[in-house]
Each structure stands twice: as C-alpha cells, then as structure tokens.
Amino acid sequence: MSRVPRLLVLALVLGTIGSAVGIGLTVLFNWFFRGEPGLTGDAVARIVILSFLVGAMPVSLMWARPRKHGRD
C-alpha cells in the first residue's frame, strides 16, 4: 500500500474518532450543565466538520514532510 492511501485512511479514522469523542463530550456537557442530554443537527454538523479538519492536520503535515532520498 502506498503512502497516500494509508494517510487518507488515517485521516478518516482520526476524524471518525474525533467526531465520536466530540459528540460524546457535547452530550455530557449539555447533560451536566444544561440539564438535558440533547444535540441539535447544527451542533452535530459543526462537531463532525471540526473534528475532520483537526484530524486531517497532522496527516497533512506527515504528507507534506519531505522524505529521505535514497536507501540507507
């Protein structure tokens, strides 16, 4: 498997885990501080988009980092 598909799978996994953690923490925050464990559709969309963006940052940095040329 080449490097690009591996990094795309890593971005997908990090984004999915980030989304699940963000949704869970938002529900807990609403439950403890507002009294109702609910989410709106807008909040879910914001959490999913932000977590995929944040999850893609380290992956894009790994992709942009120059590789060593030649074999050691």
C-alpha positions as CSV (number, residue, x, y, z in Angstrom):
1,M,0.0,0.0,0.0
2,S,1.5,3.3,-1.0
3,R,1.7,6.3,1.3
4,V,-1.2,8.4,0.2
5,P,-4.0,5.8,0.7
6,R,-2.5,5.0,4.1
7,L,-2.6,8.6,5.1
8,L,-6.2,9.0,3.8
9,V,-7.3,6.0,5.9
10,L,-5.5,7.6,8.9
11,A,-7.4,10.9,8.3
12,L,-10.7,9.1,8.1
13,V,-10.0,7.1,11.3
14,L,-8.9,10.2,13.2
15,G,-11.9,12.2,12.0
16,T,-14.3,9.5,13.0
17,I,-12.8,9.1,16.4
18,G,-12.7,12.8,16.9
19,S,-16.4,13.1,15.9
20,A,-17.4,10.4,18.3
21,V,-15.5,12.0,21.2
22,G,-16.7,15.4,20.4
23,I,-20.4,14.3,20.2
24,G,-20.0,12.4,23.5
25,L,-18.4,15.3,25.3
26,T,-21.0,17.7,24.0
27,V,-23.8,15.4,25.2
28,L,-22.2,15.1,28.6
29,F,-21.7,18.9,28.8
30,N,-25.3,19.5,28.0
31,W,-26.5,16.9,30.4
32,F,-24.4,18.2,33.4
33,F,-24.7,21.9,32.8
34,R,-27.9,22.4,31.0
35,G,-30.0,19.5,32.4
36,E,-30.8,17.8,29.1
37,P,-28.6,15.4,27.1
38,G,-29.5,16.5,23.6
39,L,-27.9,17.7,20.5
40,T,-29.1,19.8,17.6
41,G,-28.4,19.0,14.0
42,D,-26.3,22.1,13.7
43,A,-24.1,21.1,16.6
44,V,-23.5,17.7,15.2
45,A,-22.5,19.1,11.8
46,R,-20.1,21.6,13.4
47,I,-18.5,18.8,15.5
48,V,-18.1,16.5,12.6
49,I,-16.6,19.2,10.3
50,L,-14.2,20.5,13.0
51,S,-13.1,17.0,14.0
52,F,-12.3,16.0,10.5
53,L,-10.4,19.3,10.0
54,V,-8.4,18.8,13.2
55,G,-7.8,15.1,12.4
56,A,-6.6,16.0,8.9
57,M,-4.0,18.5,10.1
58,P,-1.4,16.0,11.5
59,V,-2.0,13.7,8.5
60,S,-1.4,16.6,6.0
61,L,1.8,17.6,7.9
62,M,3.0,14.0,7.6
63,W,2.2,14.0,3.9
64,A,4.0,17.3,3.3
65,R,7.1,16.4,5.3
66,P,9.9,15.6,2.9
67,R,11.1,12.0,2.7
68,K,14.7,11.0,2.7
69,H,16.1,10.3,-0.7
70,G,18.0,7.1,-1.3
71,R,18.2,4.0,0.7
72,D,20.1,3.7,4.0
